[in-house]
């Protein structure tokens, strides 16, 4: 209840976007057998799922006037599906129009599922996610280590910014209902997923 049907096979998409990831702590403590320290490219097949997680990820959701409550709930459902696939230790969800309107940190996905039921768009002003990019540079809660995955949910019509390699390892733009939207700054760790919400409600 409260979880919208999601449009993408996120396990397949995430393999394309971030592949298999090991958090920094896992890199120091990962053992395939009893005493053999392994690197990311030498993971035992039986341990595949254990290492297919993220340490922490962020979701930035456009909360401008063009975004509806239904679209917000769709975005949160997509975030929930990704979190189920990647099992982050910490998930940060931000709503932003031209300024950050809400920040929620989750370590328990059950709380995110409860929040989805009553979620509403906070802001409804213009559209500029620059404050989110600045947050990763300036806020001591987030600048100490790069996010392994940042997902940006928007219906388009905003200024694009280039992925900052010091603050995020992987960036995924999730574009709602704008098939003509094109990525301006392309690199191997920046991807785009298009969603047509009318087909999945």
C-alpha positions as CSV (number, residue, x, y, z in Angstrom):
1,X,0.0,0.0,0.0
2,X,1.3,3.4,-0.9
3,X,3.9,1.9,-3.4
4,X,3.2,2.9,-7.0
5,X,4.0,0.5,-9.7
6,X,7.5,1.3,-11.0
7,X,8.3,1.7,-14.6
8,X,11.8,0.2,-14.9
9,X,13.5,-3.0,-14.1
10,X,15.8,-1.2,-11.7
11,X,18.1,-4.2,-11.1
12,X,18.9,-4.1,-14.8
13,X,19.2,-0.4,-15.0
14,X,21.4,-0.2,-11.9
15,X,23.8,-2.8,-13.4
16,X,24.1,-0.4,-16.4
17,X,24.5,2.7,-14.2
18,X,26.6,1.6,-11.2
19,X,27.4,-2.1,-11.7
20,X,28.4,-4.0,-8.6
21,X,29.6,-1.8,-5.8
22,X,31.5,-2.4,-2.5
23,X,31.5,0.3,0.2
24,X,34.9,1.5,1.6
25,X,34.4,-0.5,4.8
26,X,33.6,-3.7,2.8
27,X,36.8,-3.2,0.8
28,X,38.8,-3.4,4.0
29,X,36.8,-6.3,5.4
30,X,35.7,-8.4,2.5
31,X,36.8,-12.0,2.6
32,X,35.9,-14.6,-0.1
33,X,37.1,-17.5,2.0
34,X,38.6,-17.6,5.5
35,X,41.6,-15.4,5.3
36,X,41.9,-14.2,1.7
37,X,41.3,-10.4,1.2
38,X,39.6,-9.8,-2.1
39,X,39.3,-6.8,-4.4
40,X,36.2,-5.7,-6.2
41,X,37.1,-7.7,-9.3
42,X,37.7,-10.9,-7.5
43,X,34.4,-11.4,-5.6
44,X,33.4,-15.0,-5.1
45,X,30.2,-15.9,-7.1
46,X,28.5,-17.1,-3.9
47,X,29.0,-13.6,-2.4
48,X,27.7,-11.7,-5.3
49,X,24.5,-10.4,-3.6
50,X,26.4,-9.4,-0.5
51,X,28.6,-7.0,-2.4
52,X,25.9,-5.7,-4.8
53,X,25.0,-2.8,-2.4
54,X,25.7,0.8,-1.9
55,X,27.0,2.5,1.2
56,X,24.8,5.6,0.8
57,X,22.7,7.1,-2.0
58,X,20.8,10.3,-2.5
59,X,17.6,11.2,-4.4
60,X,17.0,14.8,-5.4
61,X,13.4,15.4,-6.4
62,X,12.3,18.4,-8.3
63,X,9.5,20.1,-6.2
64,X,8.7,22.9,-8.6
65,X,5.2,24.1,-9.5
66,X,5.0,21.7,-12.4
67,X,5.4,18.6,-10.2
68,X,2.2,17.0,-8.9
69,X,1.7,15.0,-5.7
70,X,1.2,11.9,-7.8
71,X,4.5,12.5,-9.6
72,X,6.2,12.9,-6.2
73,X,4.8,9.6,-5.0
74,X,5.9,8.0,-8.3
75,X,9.4,9.3,-7.7
76,X,9.5,8.0,-4.2
77,X,8.3,4.6,-5.4
78,X,11.1,4.5,-7.9
79,X,13.6,5.5,-5.1
80,X,12.2,2.7,-3.0
81,X,12.6,0.2,-5.8
82,X,16.2,1.2,-6.2
83,X,16.9,1.1,-2.5
84,X,15.5,-2.4,-2.3
85,X,17.9,-3.5,-5.1
86,X,21.0,-1.8,-3.7
87,X,20.3,-1.9,0.0
88,X,22.0,1.4,1.0
89,X,23.0,1.9,4.6
90,X,21.8,5.4,4.3
91,X,19.4,7.0,1.9
92,X,18.9,10.8,1.7
93,X,15.8,12.2,-0.1
94,X,15.7,15.9,-0.9
95,X,12.9,18.0,-2.3
96,X,14.1,21.2,-4.0
97,X,12.6,23.8,-6.3
98,X,15.0,26.8,-6.3
99,X,16.0,26.1,-2.7
100,X,16.0,23.0,-0.6
101,X,12.6,22.5,0.9
102,X,12.9,19.2,2.7
103,X,15.7,16.7,3.6
104,X,14.8,13.2,4.9
105,X,17.4,10.6,5.9
106,X,16.5,7.0,6.0
107,X,18.2,3.9,7.4
108,X,14.9,1.9,7.5
109,X,13.0,1.5,4.2
110,X,9.8,0.8,6.1
111,X,9.7,4.4,7.2
112,X,10.2,5.5,3.5
113,X,7.3,3.3,2.5
114,X,5.1,4.8,5.2
115,X,6.1,8.4,4.2
116,X,5.1,7.7,0.6
117,X,1.5,7.3,1.5
118,X,1.1,10.9,2.7
119,X,3.9,12.6,0.6
120,X,3.2,16.0,-0.8
121,X,5.3,18.4,-2.9
122,X,7.1,21.0,-0.8
123,X,8.0,24.2,-2.6
124,X,6.2,24.6,-5.9
125,X,8.3,27.5,-7.0
126,X,10.7,27.6,-9.9
127,X,13.2,24.9,-10.9
128,X,16.9,25.0,-10.1
129,X,18.6,22.2,-8.3
130,X,21.9,24.1,-7.8
131,X,21.3,24.1,-4.0
132,X,21.6,20.3,-4.0
133,X,24.9,20.4,-5.8
134,X,26.1,23.1,-3.3
135,X,24.9,21.0,-0.4
136,X,27.4,18.2,-1.3
137,X,30.3,20.7,-1.3
138,X,29.4,22.8,1.7
139,X,27.4,20.7,4.2
140,X,29.6,18.8,6.7
141,X,27.0,16.0,6.8
142,X,27.6,15.1,3.1
143,X,30.9,16.6,2.0
144,X,33.1,14.1,3.8
145,X,32.7,11.4,1.3
146,X,31.1,11.1,-2.2
147,X,27.7,9.6,-2.6
148,X,27.9,6.4,-4.5
149,X,24.7,7.2,-6.4
150,X,22.8,10.4,-6.9
151,X,19.4,10.2,-8.6
152,X,17.8,13.3,-9.9
153,X,14.0,13.2,-10.6
154,X,12.5,16.0,-12.6
155,X,10.1,16.7,-15.4
156,X,12.7,18.8,-17.2
157,X,13.0,22.5,-17.8
158,X,15.9,23.0,-15.5
159,X,19.6,24.0,-15.7
160,X,21.8,21.0,-15.9
161,X,25.1,20.8,-14.0
162,X,28.1,18.5,-14.6
163,X,28.7,15.6,-12.2
164,X,31.2,16.6,-9.6
165,X,33.6,13.6,-9.3
166,X,34.6,14.6,-5.8
167,X,31.0,14.6,-4.4
168,X,29.3,11.7,-6.4
169,X,30.5,8.6,-8.0
170,X,27.5,7.9,-10.2
171,X,24.7,10.2,-11.4
172,X,21.4,9.1,-12.8
173,X,18.9,11.6,-14.3
174,X,15.3,10.2,-14.1
175,X,13.2,12.3,-16.5
176,X,9.4,12.2,-16.1
177,X,7.2,12.7,-19.2
178,X,9.7,14.5,-21.4
179,X,11.1,12.1,-24.0
180,X,12.9,15.0,-25.8
181,X,15.1,15.8,-22.8
182,X,18.8,15.3,-23.6
183,X,21.8,15.1,-21.4
184,X,24.1,18.1,-21.7
185,X,27.2,16.8,-19.8
186,X,28.0,13.2,-20.7
187,X,30.4,10.9,-19.0
188,X,30.7,7.2,-18.4
189,X,29.2,7.6,-14.9
190,X,26.3,9.8,-15.8
191,X,23.2,8.1,-17.2
192,X,19.5,8.9,-18.1
193,X,16.3,7.0,-17.5
194,X,13.1,8.2,-19.0
195,X,9.7,7.5,-17.3
196,X,6.3,8.0,-18.8
197,X,4.1,8.2,-15.7
198,X,0.8,7.9,-17.6
199,X,1.7,4.3,-18.5
200,X,2.3,3.2,-15.0
201,X,-0.3,4.8,-12.7
